[in-house]
Amino acid sequence: MQRVGTGGDDQTETDAQSDAPSRPQIEATRDGAFKILSNPRRRYTIEYLVQSDEEVVRLRDVAEQIAAWENNVSTQEITYKQRKRVYTSLYQTHLPKMDRAGVIEYDQSAGVIRSTPTVADLATHLNSSTHARRWERIGLLTSFGSGIVALSLTVMTAGGTGSVGALVISVVFVLVSIAQYRSRRSI
């Protein structure tokens, strides 16, 4: 298949695909996904591509948005130096690596990027970790809430056997939730 933005002849995409050597695809393993997702700028690139309505995006636009995300400012507030630092690392390192892995199609000379179906696959890894952290917080808050209710029942019933048992179970849930939350944050 022709590289993005290189112009071309009247050959159909199907014909071009059959003539071209097959592009390497990212390993269908967690390790392959983690290699690509191990760098924040590659994760941001994937996030940008997923959010974009465009089939082809410009490297300049991606670099500008990533610089804004990294510096917690709007795209209008980033400096030339911030944008240039991101642009250079994407241009020289991250986008070529993602292209070789088959995650994107990157035309370095034209400065454009085209998403592939692999981007959506990798995005699910990003979303699932965010989703898991949200549920960990919900579990932690629920455990604390049930602990408070059990403690209130214990105090109100002057230490009845059932309420003490509920308090012990709630404390165990709180401790497990805290341990799970802390272990996930250290990853």
C-alpha positions as CSV (number, residue, x, y, z in Angstrom):
1,M,0.0,0.0,0.0
2,Q,1.3,3.5,-0.7
3,R,2.6,5.6,2.1
4,V,0.3,8.3,3.4
5,G,0.5,11.6,1.5
6,T,2.9,10.4,-1.2
7,G,0.5,11.0,-4.1
8,G,0.1,8.1,-6.4
9,D,-1.3,6.6,-9.5
10,D,-4.7,5.1,-10.4
11,Q,-3.9,1.8,-8.8
12,T,-6.6,0.6,-6.4
13,E,-5.7,0.0,-2.8
14,T,-6.4,-3.7,-3.1
15,D,-4.0,-4.0,-6.0
16,A,-1.4,-2.0,-4.1
17,Q,-1.8,-4.2,-1.0
18,S,-1.2,-7.3,-3.0
19,D,1.9,-5.9,-4.7
20,A,3.4,-4.5,-1.5
21,P,5.3,-6.5,1.1
22,S,3.1,-7.1,4.1
23,R,3.6,-4.5,6.9
24,P,4.8,-5.8,10.2
25,Q,2.1,-5.9,12.8
26,I,2.5,-5.4,16.5
27,E,2.9,-8.7,18.4
28,A,-0.5,-10.0,19.4
29,T,0.7,-10.3,22.9
30,R,0.4,-8.1,26.0
31,D,4.2,-7.6,25.8
32,G,3.9,-6.2,22.3
33,A,1.2,-3.8,23.4
34,F,3.1,-2.8,26.5
35,K,6.2,-2.1,24.4
36,I,4.3,0.5,22.4
37,L,2.3,1.8,25.4
38,S,5.4,2.1,27.6
39,N,6.1,5.7,26.6
40,P,3.7,8.5,27.5
41,R,4.1,10.2,24.1
42,R,3.1,7.1,22.3
43,R,0.1,6.7,24.5
44,Y,-0.8,10.3,23.9
45,T,-0.4,9.8,20.2
46,I,-2.9,6.8,20.3
47,E,-5.3,8.9,22.4
48,Y,-5.1,11.7,19.9
49,L,-5.7,9.4,16.9
50,V,-8.7,7.8,18.7
51,Q,-10.2,11.2,19.4
52,S,-9.6,12.6,16.0
53,D,-12.3,12.7,13.3
54,E,-9.7,12.9,10.6
55,E,-8.4,9.9,8.6
56,V,-5.0,11.6,8.3
57,V,-3.6,13.9,10.9
58,R,-0.6,16.2,10.7
59,L,2.4,15.6,13.0
60,R,2.4,19.3,13.9
61,D,-1.1,19.1,15.3
62,V,-0.3,15.9,17.2
63,A,2.8,17.5,18.7
64,E,1.0,20.6,19.6
65,Q,-1.8,18.7,21.5
66,I,0.7,16.4,23.3
67,A,2.7,19.4,24.4
68,A,-0.4,21.0,25.8
69,W,-1.4,17.8,27.6
70,E,2.1,17.4,29.1
71,N,2.2,21.0,30.3
72,N,-1.4,21.1,31.5
73,V,-2.2,24.1,29.3
74,S,-4.3,24.8,26.2
75,T,-2.8,24.5,22.8
76,Q,-2.8,28.3,22.5
77,E,-0.6,28.6,25.6
78,I,2.2,26.2,24.7
79,T,5.6,27.7,23.9
80,Y,7.6,27.1,20.7
81,K,10.2,25.2,22.9
82,Q,7.5,22.9,24.4
83,R,6.1,22.1,20.9
84,K,9.5,21.6,19.3
85,R,10.6,19.2,22.0
86,V,7.6,17.0,21.5
87,Y,7.7,17.3,17.7
88,T,11.4,16.3,17.6
89,S,10.9,13.2,19.7
90,L,7.8,12.1,17.8
91,Y,9.5,12.7,14.4
92,Q,12.7,11.0,15.2
93,T,11.8,8.2,17.6
94,H,8.2,7.5,18.5
95,L,6.3,7.7,15.2
96,P,8.9,5.6,13.3
97,K,8.7,3.0,16.0
98,M,4.9,2.9,15.9
99,D,5.1,2.7,12.0
100,R,7.5,-0.2,12.1
101,A,5.2,-2.0,14.6
102,G,2.2,-1.5,12.2
103,V,0.3,0.7,14.7
104,I,0.2,3.7,12.4
105,E,1.2,4.6,8.9
106,Y,3.6,7.5,9.1
107,D,4.9,9.5,6.2
108,Q,7.9,11.2,7.7
109,S,8.6,13.4,4.7
110,A,5.0,14.7,4.5
111,G,4.6,14.9,8.3
112,V,1.3,13.0,8.3
113,I,0.0,10.1,10.3
114,R,-2.8,7.6,9.4
115,S,-4.4,5.4,12.1
116,T,-4.7,1.6,11.7
117,P,-7.1,-0.8,13.4
118,T,-4.3,-1.6,15.8
119,V,-4.7,1.9,17.3
120,A,-8.2,1.0,18.5
121,D,-6.9,-2.3,19.9
122,L,-4.2,-0.5,21.9
123,A,-6.7,2.2,23.0
124,T,-8.7,-0.5,24.8
125,H,-5.7,-1.2,27.0
126,L,-5.5,2.5,27.9
127,N,-9.2,2.6,28.7
128,S,-9.3,-0.6,30.6
129,S,-6.6,0.6,33.1
130,T,-8.5,3.9,33.6
131,H,-11.7,1.9,34.1
132,A,-10.0,-0.4,36.6
133,R,-8.7,2.5,38.7
134,R,-12.2,4.0,38.8
135,W,-13.6,0.7,40.1
136,E,-10.8,0.5,42.7
137,R,-11.8,3.9,44.1
138,I,-15.5,2.9,44.1
139,G,-14.6,-0.3,46.0
140,L,-12.5,1.6,48.5
141,L,-15.2,4.2,49.1
142,T,-17.9,1.5,49.4
143,S,-15.7,-0.4,52.0
144,F,-15.3,2.8,54.0
145,G,-19.0,3.5,53.8
146,S,-19.9,0.0,55.0
147,G,-17.3,0.3,57.8
148,I,-18.9,3.5,59.0
149,V,-22.4,1.9,58.9
150,A,-21.1,-1.1,60.8
151,L,-19.3,1.0,63.4
152,S,-22.5,3.1,63.9
153,L,-24.6,-0.1,64.4
154,T,-22.0,-1.4,66.9
155,V,-22.2,1.8,68.9
156,M,-26.0,2.1,68.7
157,T,-26.6,-1.6,69.7
158,A,-24.0,-1.4,72.5
159,G,-21.7,-4.0,70.9
160,G,-24.2,-6.7,70.0
161,T,-22.6,-9.8,68.5
162,G,-24.0,-9.3,65.0
163,S,-22.9,-5.7,64.8
164,V,-19.4,-6.6,66.0
165,G,-19.2,-9.3,63.3
166,A,-20.3,-6.8,60.7
167,L,-17.7,-4.3,61.9
168,V,-14.9,-6.9,61.6
169,I,-16.0,-7.9,58.1
170,S,-16.1,-4.2,57.1
171,V,-12.6,-3.6,58.5
172,V,-11.3,-6.5,56.5
173,F,-12.9,-5.2,53.3
174,V,-11.4,-1.7,54.0
175,L,-7.9,-3.2,54.5
176,V,-8.2,-5.3,51.3
177,S,-9.4,-2.3,49.3
178,I,-6.6,-0.2,50.6
179,A,-4.0,-2.8,49.8
180,Q,-5.4,-3.3,46.3
181,Y,-5.5,0.4,45.6
182,R,-1.9,0.9,46.8
183,S,-0.6,-2.0,44.9
184,R,-2.2,-0.8,41.6
185,R,-0.8,2.7,42.1
186,S,2.7,1.4,42.5
187,I,2.5,-0.4,39.1
